[in-house]
Amino acid sequence: MARNCRYSCETAVQTLEWINAIIAFLRPHRFLCDAHVVNFFKDRLWESVDEQWMECLRVEPVENLLKIPSGMVQDYWPSSLKEFILVLRSLVLPQEQTALQMMFPNLHVASLSSVLTQGMNLKKKHEVEILAAIVNSTARKVGGQTIIDVGAGQGYLAQVLSFQYHLSVVAIDASSHLGEVTSARAERIKKHYLSKMRKARAANAYLSVPQTVTCRVLSSETLKALSDYLLHNDNDEQSKHIVEGVADVGKEPSLCNDPNNESSLVLAGLHACGDLSVTMLRTFLECREVKAVVSIGCCYNLLSEEGSENTGPQCGFPMSESAKLAGFSFGKNARDLACQSAERWRNLTRDAALQNFDLHAFRAVFQMVLCRYYPEVWKASPSIGRKGKALRRQQQRRVLESNLRLEEYGQSCSTSDIDSLSPKISSSNNMGEGSQSYTVDKCSLFENFCKSGLCRLGLVPSQEIDFLGVWKEAQHFSELVGPYWSLRAALGPLLETLILLDRLLFLQEQGNMVEATVVPIFDPRLSPRNVAIIAWKKDPDFIL
């Protein structure tokens, strides 16, 4: 069970105490959680932050700003700023993997063959190797006969569980294309293993091949019905496709929650997005045949929230009754913020960080252009996409993977060595101009950024727009974007902690019928969403 030096979540009482401490800390800082950084200049957001903090941080080296989300402070900072960062960090769920060995002392993480890892990058290989071992260990512990891989994507986890651990697996994903990719990939792997078996004359060896199901899981009822369907229709077909839900499943004789049915299921999800992770936890409690669940959540920005529009009776947050009584809500901007990773920030290079801050500044000044020259468009809160972010993230991942590979061989490298392993992103962020060094005319870059943004919105740039004038209005305050964003990003891991503790408390509220834990299982440098919620039923007949 994960804990930090001040708080524990071993019991429901302790988890609630931790949750209440987080909420008490967040309430006076809601202005940071709720802020929409695109309005940084228009609404002068920096004025909401302690003036002494901003004056201190505006001259701080970029390298120190990047460490703020990880809880690192400087001795000469104002005492109130240091207290804010240190108290915040003391409330964050630890990300180290030390608790994993305590929970699974005999865990053996198998090294996967090149056949199974084909198509995986280092991050995915790391995740699948560890999660597959944990799911296998959990399934053996509870006697799970079938693993349901929820949100299976291309089926990497399902195929490792099938071919490496010889488990019966059903891979579910909403995309029919990904289902076809999963089935085709499984067929290629199957041929490889059959060839090996023939050469070894192991004709009687067991070979498990995952089934693939295309299904949009919208609720725990859907997932329960699908479990029903799979248990009742046990056959040798390798692929089943049920598009846009399981409308016909309800016509089948009910097996789920039938006390005479001894089948047992384990739900597994590797970064199941938004409410899908929540649905897995509810299904675990509501379906007798589901004996355990291993869930790593993702995409908190897609969570439904109590009181929000288009929210059904079962929302993604809060889940626990105690958290509901606390009356805390996130809102869209705070949910987006919960996706921020302290590790990812700390591993940014200086140039990447400067580009990141400039992108935020450009977008915020572009908001002023929209407000001034296209007020009707501005009122609609338009999105112009993630200009330059995806490319920068790919570059950073390549640098990090290269560094980690060198660490595996006991080597070290300098910053210049790391930078040489992948090409620098042009400081123009693919907007058509710039050089590989970060010495470009920001005014020119900003104008190109605006014209590209207007084109994405289907607008023709007006000759009346004074791009240079608008940029100069904001330029003096642009150096505050980095400090403001760094302070705000520090709240991301705390908001994620609140979401995870709420899910854990939801399970703990079921009393001694369920054993539940939250534990970091991946290296946070490679996989920022690295915390798994693992639960199993101590009473095999328990149902909510």
Disulfide bonds with the S-S distance in Angstrom:
Cys256-Cys287 2.09
